[in-house]
Amino acid sequence: MPQSNNLHNLQEIQISDIQVGTFIVNLGVILEIDEKDNFFNLVISRMNEKQVIKFEKDVSLIIY
């Protein structure tokens, strides 16, 4: 997780540009990406568990 003095490392990107291994702020590291017609399912490692979160295709994410 980023320290407050490393905030310059934060980036805003479109979900369509996300890649496996990317750290989404406040969620965790992306393990898998499943693209559907209207949304993306991201499998994220959070609190030592795999969690699936659904995002609409026009979303921007903050990554580290």
LUMTORGU-513554 format. One line per field, with one value per residue: residue number from 1; x, y, z of N, C-alpha, C in turn. Coordinates in steps of 0.02 Angstrom, whole numbers. Last residue first. Example, Ala and Ser with C-alpha at 12.3 -4.5 7.8 and 13.67 -1.06 7.14 Angstrom:
residues 2
seq	[2:1]
n_X	[642:660]
n_Y	[-112:-284]
n_Z	[354:390]
ca_X	[684:615]
ca_Y	[-53:-225]
ca_Z	[357:390]
c_X	[645:660]
c_Y	[2:-165]
c_Z	[394:390]
This chain:
residues 64
seq	[64:63:62:61:60:59:58:57:56:55:54:53:52:51:50:49:48:47:46:45:44:43:42:41:40:39:38:37:36:35:34:33:32:31:30:29:28:27:26:25:24:23:22:21:20:19:18:17:16:15:14:13:12:11:10:9:8:7:6:5:4:3:2:1]
n_X	[-85:-235:-401:-502:-654:-777:-850:-893:-919:-858:-865:-751:-713:-574:-480:-393:-310:-368:-383:-351:-482:-544:-662:-762:-829:-972:-1042:-984:-834:-675:-591:-435:-350:-287:-239:-224:-340:-417:-356:-298:-245:-102:-84:-92:-166:-214:-321:-384:-517:-525:-409:-321:-224:-98:27:149:132:121:216:189:96:128:27:42]
n_Y	[111:186:217:206:244:158:106:-25:-62:-200:-314:-415:-551:-594:-704:-650:-567:-441:-473:-487:-492:-503:-406:-401:-266:-249:-284:-408:-438:-493:-525:-541:-578:-506:-350:-307:-187:-71:52:57:-86:-138:-260:-391:-370:-201:-80:-12:-9:82:215:282:386:346:381:430:536:483:450:495:402:242:113:-58]
n_Z	[-417:-484:-497:-646:-730:-829:-933:-907:-731:-638:-504:-421:-323:-224:-132:17:90:67:-101:-263:-381:-537:-617:-755:-845:-959:-1072:-1118:-1017:-972:-832:-760:-605:-504:-446:-276:-202:-151:-130:-295:-374:-449:-578:-613:-771:-814:-896:-995:-966:-862:-875:-732:-634:-516:-393:-360:-277:-151:-59:66:113:35:-38:0]
ca_X	[-20:-189:-339:-477:-582:-749:-829:-838:-943:-852:-890:-786:-733:-640:-497:-447:-291:-370:-399:-327:-434:-529:-592:-755:-770:-935:-1057:-1010:-901:-714:-639:-481:-381:-263:-281:-191:-288:-445:-410:-300:-298:-130:-92:-35:-154:-177:-297:-310:-497:-526:-472:-323:-292:-117:-42:148:147:59:222:240:72:135:68:0]
ca_Y	[126:131:246:178:258:177:176:-15:-42:-129:-297:-351:-530:-563:-683:-686:-637:-471:-425:-514:-452:-545:-409:-433:-306:-237:-220:-358:-456:-441:-558:-495:-599:-573:-386:-326:-238:-137:32:89:-36:-126:-190:-371:-414:-263:-114:-14:-47:11:185:250:371:362:365:367:553:496:420:531:468:289:173:0]
ca_Z	[-387:-473:-470:-583:-720:-763:-938:-953:-797:-655:-571:-422:-390:-227:-199:-17:81:134:-48:-200:-344:-479:-596:-690:-830:-897:-1041:-1164:-1042:-1006:-876:-791:-668:-520:-494:-338:-201:-166:-84:-230:-373:-382:-559:-573:-715:-827:-836:-998:-1025:-846:-895:-798:-654:-584:-409:-397:-347:-188:-126:30:94:90:-43:0]
c_X	[31:-124:-295:-414:-563:-675:-797:-814:-884:-882:-886:-803:-773:-653:-567:-453:-347:-359:-406:-337:-415:-470:-588:-681:-779:-871:-1016:-1016:-924:-779:-683:-525:-427:-288:-248:-238:-260:-392:-442:-364:-303:-181:-124:-37:-90:-172:-263:-280:-421:-505:-469:-394:-291:-191:-57:78:148:72:160:251:124:114:71:45]
c_Y	[82:158:187:215:230:194:202:57:-22:-117:-221:-334:-466:-540:-654:-661:-680:-547:-462:-461:-488:-511:-453:-435:-338:-280:-203:-289:-401:-470:-504:-534:-544:-597:-452:-366:-252:-191:-35:69:-9:-71:-186:-299:-392:-304:-181:-52:-54:-32:111:225:341:346:386:346:490:514:433:503:508:357:213:62]
c_Z	[-420:-443:-453:-563:-651:-769:-874:-959:-841:-724:-581:-494:-385:-299:-198:-89:53:130:18:-147:-280:-443:-534:-674:-762:-895:-979:-1133:-1090:-1033:-907:-839:-694:-588:-512:-382:-270:-162:-101:-193:-302:-388:-489:-550:-679:-763:-854:-939:-1032:-905:-881:-811:-724:-593:-481:-416:-391:-261:-169:-40:55:67:22:0]
